[in-house]
């Protein structure tokens, strides 16, 4: 194996302090972060560009507000085949790639 052929197992993106990634509280009391949702969208776009199938990807987040935002943003582009759930809703699920949006 050549080191250049290795791909990362986990990538962490720290959005704290980013002007465009500010958390907000929605009417239901849940939280969401539009800037972070756009970061997820960009990563997802690259995965698709590299040939990853939708059925191999899940996007999970602890907040129902972020689930709603991500579904509103991503389902029109990628369809409902892209699994977007809360952490609790995904419990027991398995995917090749999991994008985790922590919101805060």
N, C-alpha and C positions, 0 to 999 in steps of 0.2 A: 504493500500500500504506500502510496505517495502522500505526504502530509498535505499537499495542495488539494487532494481529492476528498479530504475529510470535511464534513459539514458539521456545524454546531448542533449539539443535542438540545441545548436550551439557550435562548437569547432573552436577556432582560433589558427593557428600555425604561429608564427612570424618567418619568414625566414631571416630577416635582419641580416647581419653579418655572415651568414652561408657561409663557404668557397665554398661549393658545390652548393649554390643557388645564383649565380650571374646573374644579368640581362645582356642581350646583345641586340644590335640593329641589325636587319636583313636587307638585301639589300633593301627591300620595305620601310624601315624606321620604321617598326613596332618593337615591342619588344617581347622577349621571355626569359624564364628562365628554363633551363634544370633541374636544381636541384629541383626547385619547381614542375616541371612536374613529377619527380620521387616521390615526396612526395604525390602528387595527386594519382599516380598509386598505391602506397602502401595503401592509405586509401581506394581506390576503391577495391583493392584486399581483404581487410578485410570485406568490405560491402558485397561483393559477397560470401566470405567464410561464413558469417553469414546468407546467404540466401536472400539477397536483389535482386530483379529482375532488370534487365537492364532498363526496361521501367519505373522504378521508380526513376532513377538517371539521373541527368544532370550535366555536367561540363561546367562552364561558365567562361569567362575571357574577359577583356576589349580590348585585343590586338589580331589582326589577326595572328600575328606571333606565339603567344602561342596557338591559336586555331589549326593552322597547325601542330605544334609540338605535341600537345596532340592527335590529330587525327592520326598522323603518329605512335605514340607510343602505343596508346590504341585500335584503331580500329582493328588491326590485332589479338589482343587477345580477345576483347569483342564484336567485330562486330559493324556495323553501327547503331544497335539498341541503343547503348549508345549515347545519345545526347551530342554533344560537339559543343558549339556555342559561338559567341561573346555575350556580355551583350545585345547589341542592337538586335541581332538576336533572343535572348531568350525572349525578352520583351513580356509580356502577357502569357508566358508559365508557366506551373505548374508541379512540380515534388515533390515527397515525400522527396527526398534528393537532395540538390544542393551543389556541390563542387565548390568553387569559387577560381580561381587562379588569384591573383592580379599582379603577375610578379615582381613588384618592391619592 
